[in-house]
Amino acid sequence: DRVNSISNEDSEYYALINQREVQKLKEGPILWDPSFLQMERTEIESD
């Protein structure tokens, strides 16, 4: 029983992570593009 509940929690956890990964892909790669993030960072620093 205990092993079963652990694997259940695990699959829920991975399902959650999967959902977030899919969400990232839906939002588009631009949000996660390193050069884009770097550009934003330098803009913030110049302020």
C-alpha distance matrix in Angstrom:
0.0 3.8 5.5 5.0 6.3 8.7 10.0 10.5 12.5 14.2 15.4 16.6 18.4 20.0 21.0 22.7 24.5 25.6 27.0 29.0 30.3 31.5 33.1 34.9 36.2 37.3 39.2 41.0 41.4 44.3 42.1 40.5 43.7 44.5 48.3 47.8 45.8 48.4 51.2 49.7 49.3 52.9 54.1 52.3 53.8 57.3 57.2
3.8 0.0 3.8 5.3 5.2 6.3 8.8 9.8 10.8 12.4 14.5 15.6 16.6 18.5 20.1 21.3 22.8 24.3 25.9 27.5 28.8 30.4 31.8 33.4 34.9 36.3 37.8 39.6 39.8 42.6 40.2 38.4 41.6 42.2 46.0 45.6 43.4 45.9 48.8 47.2 46.6 50.2 51.5 49.6 51.0 54.5 54.5
5.5 3.8 0.0 3.8 5.5 5.2 6.3 8.6 10.0 10.5 12.4 14.4 15.3 16.5 18.3 20.0 21.1 22.3 24.3 26.0 26.8 28.5 30.3 31.6 32.9 34.5 36.2 37.7 37.7 40.7 38.5 36.6 39.6 40.2 44.0 43.8 41.8 44.2 47.2 45.9 45.3 48.9 50.3 48.6 49.9 53.4 53.6
5.0 5.3 3.8 0.0 3.8 5.4 5.3 6.2 8.7 9.8 10.7 12.4 14.2 15.4 16.5 18.5 20.1 20.8 22.5 24.6 25.6 26.8 28.6 30.4 31.5 32.8 34.7 36.4 36.7 39.7 37.7 36.0 39.1 40.1 43.8 43.4 41.6 44.2 47.0 45.6 45.3 48.9 50.1 48.5 50.1 53.5 53.6
6.3 5.2 5.5 3.8 0.0 3.8 5.5 4.9 6.2 8.5 9.9 10.6 12.2 14.2 15.2 16.6 18.5 19.8 21.0 22.8 24.4 25.6 27.0 28.8 30.4 31.5 33.1 35.0 35.5 38.3 36.0 34.5 37.8 38.7 42.4 41.8 39.7 42.5 45.1 43.5 43.2 46.9 47.9 46.2 47.8 51.2 51.0
8.7 6.3 5.2 5.4 3.8 0.0 3.8 5.3 5.2 6.1 8.7 9.9 10.5 12.3 14.2 15.3 16.6 18.2 19.9 21.3 22.5 24.3 25.7 27.1 28.7 30.2 31.7 33.3 33.4 36.2 33.9 32.1 35.3 36.0 39.7 39.3 37.2 39.8 42.6 41.1 40.6 44.3 45.5 43.8 45.2 48.7 48.7
10.0 8.8 6.3 5.3 5.5 3.8 0.0 3.8 5.4 4.8 6.2 8.6 9.6 10.4 12.1 14.1 15.2 16.1 18.1 19.9 20.7 22.2 24.1 25.5 26.7 28.2 30.1 31.5 31.7 34.7 32.7 30.9 33.9 34.8 38.6 38.3 36.5 39.1 41.8 40.6 40.4 43.9 45.2 43.7 45.3 48.7 48.8
10.5 9.8 8.6 6.2 4.9 5.3 3.8 0.0 3.8 5.3 5.3 6.3 8.6 10.0 10.6 12.4 14.4 15.2 16.5 18.6 20.0 21.0 22.6 24.5 25.8 26.9 28.7 30.6 31.1 34.1 32.0 30.5 33.8 35.0 38.7 38.0 36.2 39.1 41.6 40.1 40.1 43.8 44.7 43.2 45.0 48.3 48.3
12.5 10.8 10.0 8.7 6.2 5.2 5.4 3.8 0.0 3.8 5.5 5.1 6.1 8.6 9.8 10.5 12.4 14.1 15.3 16.8 18.4 19.9 21.1 22.8 24.5 25.7 27.1 29.0 29.5 32.2 29.8 28.4 31.8 32.7 36.4 35.7 33.6 36.5 39.0 37.4 37.2 40.9 41.8 40.1 41.9 45.3 45.1
14.2 12.4 10.5 9.8 8.5 6.1 4.8 5.3 3.8 0.0 3.8 5.4 5.0 6.2 8.5 9.8 10.6 12.1 14.1 15.4 16.4 18.2 19.9 21.1 22.6 24.2 25.7 27.3 27.3 30.2 28.1 26.3 29.5 30.4 34.1 33.6 31.7 34.4 37.1 35.8 35.6 39.2 40.4 38.9 40.5 43.9 44.0
15.4 14.5 12.4 10.7 9.9 8.7 6.2 5.3 5.5 3.8 0.0 3.8 5.3 5.1 6.0 8.5 9.8 10.2 12.1 14.2 15.0 16.1 18.1 19.8 20.8 22.2 24.1 25.7 26.1 29.2 27.3 25.8 28.9 30.3 33.9 33.3 31.8 34.7 37.1 35.8 36.0 39.6 40.6 39.4 41.3 44.4 44.6
16.6 15.6 14.4 12.4 10.6 9.9 8.6 6.3 5.1 5.4 3.8 0.0 3.8 5.5 5.0 6.2 8.7 9.7 10.5 12.5 14.3 15.3 16.5 18.5 20.1 20.9 22.6 24.6 25.4 28.2 26.0 24.9 28.3 29.8 33.3 32.3 30.7 33.7 36.0 34.4 34.7 38.3 39.0 37.6 39.7 42.9 42.7
18.4 16.6 15.3 14.2 12.2 10.5 9.6 8.6 6.1 5.0 5.3 3.8 0.0 3.8 5.4 5.1 6.4 8.6 9.9 10.9 12.5 14.4 15.4 16.8 18.7 20.0 21.3 23.1 23.5 26.1 23.7 22.3 25.7 26.8 30.5 29.6 27.7 30.7 33.1 31.6 31.6 35.3 36.1 34.7 36.5 39.8 39.8
20.0 18.5 16.5 15.4 14.2 12.3 10.4 10.0 8.6 6.2 5.1 5.5 3.8 0.0 3.8 5.3 5.0 6.0 8.5 9.8 10.3 12.1 14.0 15.2 16.5 18.2 19.8 21.2 21.4 24.4 22.4 20.7 23.9 25.2 28.9 28.3 26.7 29.6 32.1 30.9 31.1 34.7 35.7 34.6 36.5 39.6 39.8
21.0 20.1 18.3 16.5 15.2 14.2 12.1 10.6 9.8 8.5 6.0 5.0 5.4 3.8 0.0 3.8 5.5 4.9 6.1 8.7 9.8 10.5 12.2 14.3 15.3 16.3 18.3 20.1 20.9 23.9 22.1 21.0 24.3 26.1 29.5 28.5 27.2 30.4 32.6 31.2 31.8 35.4 36.0 35.0 37.2 40.2 40.2
22.7 21.3 20.0 18.5 16.6 15.3 14.1 12.4 10.5 9.8 8.5 6.2 5.1 5.3 3.8 0.0 3.8 5.4 5.1 6.4 8.7 9.9 10.6 12.5 14.5 15.3 16.6 18.7 19.6 22.2 19.9 19.1 22.6 24.3 27.7 26.4 24.9 28.1 30.2 28.5 29.0 32.7 33.2 32.0 34.2 37.2 37.0
24.5 22.8 21.1 20.1 18.5 16.6 15.2 14.4 12.4 10.6 9.8 8.7 6.4 5.0 5.5 3.8 0.0 3.8 5.4 5.1 6.2 8.6 9.7 10.6 12.5 14.2 15.3 16.8 17.1 19.8 17.6 16.2 19.6 21.1 24.6 23.7 22.1 25.2 27.5 26.1 26.5 30.1 30.9 29.9 31.9 35.0 35.1
25.6 24.3 22.3 20.8 19.8 18.2 16.1 15.2 14.1 12.1 10.2 9.7 8.6 6.0 4.9 5.4 3.8 0.0 3.8 5.4 5.1 6.2 8.5 9.9 10.7 12.3 14.3 15.6 16.1 19.2 17.7 16.4 19.6 21.5 24.9 24.0 23.0 26.2 28.2 27.1 28.0 31.4 32.1 31.5 33.7 36.4 36.7
27.0 25.9 24.3 22.5 21.0 19.9 18.1 16.5 15.3 14.1 12.1 10.5 9.9 8.5 6.1 5.1 5.4 3.8 0.0 3.8 5.5 5.2 6.1 8.7 9.9 10.4 12.3 14.4 15.7 18.5 16.7 16.3 19.7 22.0 25.1 23.6 22.7 26.1 27.8 26.3 27.4 30.9 31.2 30.5 33.0 35.6 35.6
29.0 27.5 26.0 24.6 22.8 21.3 19.9 18.6 16.8 15.4 14.2 12.5 10.9 9.8 8.7 6.4 5.1 5.4 3.8 0.0 3.8 5.4 4.9 6.2 8.7 9.7 10.4 12.5 13.4 15.9 13.6 13.1 16.7 18.7 21.9 20.4 19.1 22.6 24.3 22.8 23.7 27.3 27.6 26.8 29.3 32.0 31.9
30.3 28.8 26.8 25.6 24.4 22.5 20.7 20.0 18.4 16.4 15.0 14.3 12.5 10.3 9.8 8.7 6.2 5.1 5.5 3.8 0.0 3.8 5.3 5.1 6.4 8.7 9.9 10.9 11.2 14.2 12.7 11.4 14.6 16.9 20.0 19.0 18.2 21.5 23.3 22.3 23.4 26.7 27.4 27.0 29.2 31.9 32.2
31.5 30.4 28.5 26.8 25.6 24.3 22.2 21.0 19.9 18.2 16.1 15.3 14.4 12.1 10.5 9.9 8.6 6.2 5.2 5.4 3.8 0.0 3.8 5.4 5.1 6.2 8.6 9.9 11.2 14.4 13.4 13.0 16.0 18.8 21.6 20.1 19.9 23.4 24.7 23.8 25.3 28.6 28.8 28.7 31.2 33.6 33.8
33.1 31.8 30.3 28.6 27.0 25.7 24.1 22.6 21.1 19.9 18.1 16.5 15.4 14.0 12.2 10.6 9.7 8.5 6.1 4.9 5.3 3.8 0.0 3.8 5.4 5.0 6.1 8.6 10.7 13.1 11.5 11.9 15.2 18.1 20.6 18.6 18.2 21.9 23.0 21.5 23.2 26.5 26.4 26.1 28.9 31.1 31.1
34.9 33.4 31.6 30.4 28.8 27.1 25.5 24.5 22.8 21.1 19.8 18.5 16.8 15.2 14.3 12.5 10.6 9.9 8.7 6.2 5.1 5.4 3.8 0.0 3.8 5.4 5.2 6.4 7.4 9.9 8.2 8.2 11.5 14.3 16.9 15.1 14.8 18.3 19.6 18.4 20.1 23.3 23.4 23.3 25.9 28.2 28.4
36.2 34.9 32.9 31.5 30.4 28.7 26.7 25.8 24.5 22.6 20.8 20.1 18.7 16.5 15.3 14.5 12.5 10.7 9.9 8.7 6.4 5.1 5.4 3.8 0.0 3.8 5.5 5.1 6.4 9.7 9.5 9.4 11.8 15.0 17.3 15.8 16.3 19.7 20.7 20.1 22.0 24.9 25.1 25.5 28.1 30.1 30.6
37.3 36.3 34.5 32.8 31.5 30.2 28.2 26.9 25.7 24.2 22.2 20.9 20.0 18.2 16.3 15.3 14.2 12.3 10.4 9.7 8.7 6.2 5.0 5.4 3.8 0.0 3.8 5.3 8.3 10.7 10.5 11.6 14.0 17.5 19.4 17.3 17.9 21.5 21.9 21.0 23.3 26.2 25.8 26.2 29.1 30.9 31.0
39.2 37.8 36.2 34.7 33.1 31.7 30.1 28.7 27.1 25.7 24.1 22.6 21.3 19.8 18.3 16.6 15.3 14.3 12.3 10.4 9.9 8.6 6.1 5.2 5.5 3.8 0.0 3.8 7.0 8.3 7.5 9.5 12.0 15.3 17.0 14.4 14.9 18.6 18.8 17.5 20.0 22.9 22.3 22.6 25.6 27.3 27.3
41.0 39.6 37.7 36.4 35.0 33.3 31.5 30.6 29.0 27.3 25.7 24.6 23.1 21.2 20.1 18.7 16.8 15.6 14.4 12.5 10.9 9.9 8.6 6.4 5.1 5.3 3.8 0.0 3.8 5.5 6.4 7.9 9.4 13.1 14.5 12.3 13.5 16.9 17.1 16.6 19.2 21.7 21.4 22.2 25.0 26.5 27.0
41.4 39.8 37.7 36.7 35.5 33.4 31.7 31.1 29.5 27.3 26.1 25.4 23.5 21.4 20.9 19.6 17.1 16.1 15.7 13.4 11.2 11.2 10.7 7.4 6.4 8.3 7.0 3.8 0.0 3.8 5.4 5.3 6.1 9.8 11.4 10.0 11.3 14.3 15.0 15.1 17.3 19.7 20.0 21.1 23.4 25.0 26.0
44.3 42.6 40.7 39.7 38.3 36.2 34.7 34.1 32.2 30.2 29.2 28.2 26.1 24.4 23.9 22.2 19.8 19.2 18.5 15.9 14.2 14.4 13.1 9.9 9.7 10.7 8.3 5.5 3.8 0.0 3.8 5.4 5.1 8.6 9.2 6.9 8.8 11.8 11.8 11.9 14.5 16.6 16.6 17.9 20.4 21.7 22.7
42.1 40.2 38.5 37.7 36.0 33.9 32.7 32.0 29.8 28.1 27.3 26.0 23.7 22.4 22.1 19.9 17.6 17.7 16.7 13.6 12.7 13.4 11.5 8.2 9.5 10.5 7.5 6.4 5.4 3.8 0.0 3.8 5.7 8.5 10.0 7.3 7.5 11.1 11.6 10.6 12.9 15.7 15.6 16.2 18.8 20.6 21.2
40.5 38.4 36.6 36.0 34.5 32.1 30.9 30.5 28.4 26.3 25.8 24.9 22.3 20.7 21.0 19.1 16.2 16.4 16.3 13.1 11.4 13.0 11.9 8.2 9.4 11.6 9.5 7.9 5.3 5.4 3.8 0.0 3.8 6.2 8.8 7.6 7.2 10.4 12.0 11.7 13.1 16.0 16.8 17.3 19.3 21.5 22.5
43.7 41.6 39.6 39.1 37.8 35.3 33.9 33.8 31.8 29.5 28.9 28.3 25.7 23.9 24.3 22.6 19.6 19.6 19.7 16.7 14.6 16.0 15.2 11.5 11.8 14.0 12.0 9.4 6.1 5.1 5.7 3.8 0.0 3.8 5.6 5.2 6.3 8.7 10.0 10.9 12.5 14.5 15.6 16.9 18.6 20.3 21.9
44.5 42.2 40.2 40.1 38.7 36.0 34.8 35.0 32.7 30.4 30.3 29.8 26.8 25.2 26.1 24.3 21.1 21.5 22.0 18.7 16.9 18.8 18.1 14.3 15.0 17.5 15.3 13.1 9.8 8.6 8.5 6.2 3.8 0.0 3.8 5.4 5.1 6.0 8.5 9.9 10.4 12.3 14.2 15.3 16.4 18.3 20.3
48.3 46.0 44.0 43.8 42.4 39.7 38.6 38.7 36.4 34.1 33.9 33.3 30.5 28.9 29.5 27.7 24.6 24.9 25.1 21.9 20.0 21.6 20.6 16.9 17.3 19.4 17.0 14.5 11.4 9.2 10.0 8.8 5.6 3.8 0.0 3.8 5.4 4.9 6.0 8.6 9.7 10.5 12.3 14.2 15.2 16.4 18.7
47.8 45.6 43.8 43.4 41.8 39.3 38.3 38.0 35.7 33.6 33.3 32.3 29.6 28.3 28.5 26.4 23.7 24.0 23.6 20.4 19.0 20.1 18.6 15.1 15.8 17.3 14.4 12.3 10.0 6.9 7.3 7.6 5.2 5.4 3.8 0.0 3.8 5.4 5.1 6.3 8.7 10.1 10.7 12.6 14.4 15.6 17.2
45.8 43.4 41.8 41.6 39.7 37.2 36.5 36.2 33.6 31.7 31.8 30.7 27.7 26.7 27.2 24.9 22.1 23.0 22.7 19.1 18.2 19.9 18.2 14.8 16.3 17.9 14.9 13.5 11.3 8.8 7.5 7.2 6.3 5.1 5.4 3.8 0.0 3.8 5.4 5.1 6.2 8.8 9.9 10.7 12.4 14.4 15.8
48.4 45.9 44.2 44.2 42.5 39.8 39.1 39.1 36.5 34.4 34.7 33.7 30.7 29.6 30.4 28.1 25.2 26.2 26.1 22.6 21.5 23.4 21.9 18.3 19.7 21.5 18.6 16.9 14.3 11.8 11.1 10.4 8.7 6.0 4.9 5.4 3.8 0.0 3.8 5.4 5.0 6.3 8.6 9.9 10.5 12.3 14.5
51.2 48.8 47.2 47.0 45.1 42.6 41.8 41.6 39.0 37.1 37.1 36.0 33.1 32.1 32.6 30.2 27.5 28.2 27.8 24.3 23.3 24.7 23.0 19.6 20.7 21.9 18.8 17.1 15.0 11.8 11.6 12.0 10.0 8.5 6.0 5.1 5.4 3.8 0.0 3.8 5.4 5.4 6.3 8.8 10.0 10.7 12.8
49.7 47.2 45.9 45.6 43.5 41.1 40.6 40.1 37.4 35.8 35.8 34.4 31.6 30.9 31.2 28.5 26.1 27.1 26.3 22.8 22.3 23.8 21.5 18.4 20.1 21.0 17.5 16.6 15.1 11.9 10.6 11.7 10.9 9.9 8.6 6.3 5.1 5.4 3.8 0.0 3.8 5.5 5.1 6.3 8.7 10.0 11.1
49.3 46.6 45.3 45.3 43.2 40.6 40.4 40.1 37.2 35.6 36.0 34.7 31.6 31.1 31.8 29.0 26.5 28.0 27.4 23.7 23.4 25.3 23.2 20.1 22.0 23.3 20.0 19.2 17.3 14.5 12.9 13.1 12.5 10.4 9.7 8.7 6.2 5.0 5.4 3.8 0.0 3.8 5.4 5.1 6.2 8.7 10.2
52.9 50.2 48.9 48.9 46.9 44.3 43.9 43.8 40.9 39.2 39.6 38.3 35.3 34.7 35.4 32.7 30.1 31.4 30.9 27.3 26.7 28.6 26.5 23.3 24.9 26.2 22.9 21.7 19.7 16.6 15.7 16.0 14.5 12.3 10.5 10.1 8.8 6.3 5.4 5.5 3.8 0.0 3.8 5.4 4.9 6.1 8.7
54.1 51.5 50.3 50.1 47.9 45.5 45.2 44.7 41.8 40.4 40.6 39.0 36.1 35.7 36.0 33.2 30.9 32.1 31.2 27.6 27.4 28.8 26.4 23.4 25.1 25.8 22.3 21.4 20.0 16.6 15.6 16.8 15.6 14.2 12.3 10.7 9.9 8.6 6.3 5.1 5.4 3.8 0.0 3.8 5.5 5.2 6.6
52.3 49.6 48.6 48.5 46.2 43.8 43.7 43.2 40.1 38.9 39.4 37.6 34.7 34.6 35.0 32.0 29.9 31.5 30.5 26.8 27.0 28.7 26.1 23.3 25.5 26.2 22.6 22.2 21.1 17.9 16.2 17.3 16.9 15.3 14.2 12.6 10.7 9.9 8.8 6.3 5.1 5.4 3.8 0.0 3.8 5.5 5.4
53.8 51.0 49.9 50.1 47.8 45.2 45.3 45.0 41.9 40.5 41.3 39.7 36.5 36.5 37.2 34.2 31.9 33.7 33.0 29.3 29.2 31.2 28.9 25.9 28.1 29.1 25.6 25.0 23.4 20.4 18.8 19.3 18.6 16.4 15.2 14.4 12.4 10.5 10.0 8.7 6.2 4.9 5.5 3.8 0.0 3.8 5.4
57.3 54.5 53.4 53.5 51.2 48.7 48.7 48.3 45.3 43.9 44.4 42.9 39.8 39.6 40.2 37.2 35.0 36.4 35.6 32.0 31.9 33.6 31.1 28.2 30.1 30.9 27.3 26.5 25.0 21.7 20.6 21.5 20.3 18.3 16.4 15.6 14.4 12.3 10.7 10.0 8.7 6.1 5.2 5.5 3.8 0.0 3.8
57.2 54.5 53.6 53.6 51.0 48.7 48.8 48.3 45.1 44.0 44.6 42.7 39.8 39.8 40.2 37.0 35.1 36.7 35.6 31.9 32.2 33.8 31.1 28.4 30.6 31.0 27.3 27.0 26.0 22.7 21.2 22.5 21.9 20.3 18.7 17.2 15.8 14.5 12.8 11.1 10.2 8.7 6.6 5.4 5.4 3.8 0.0
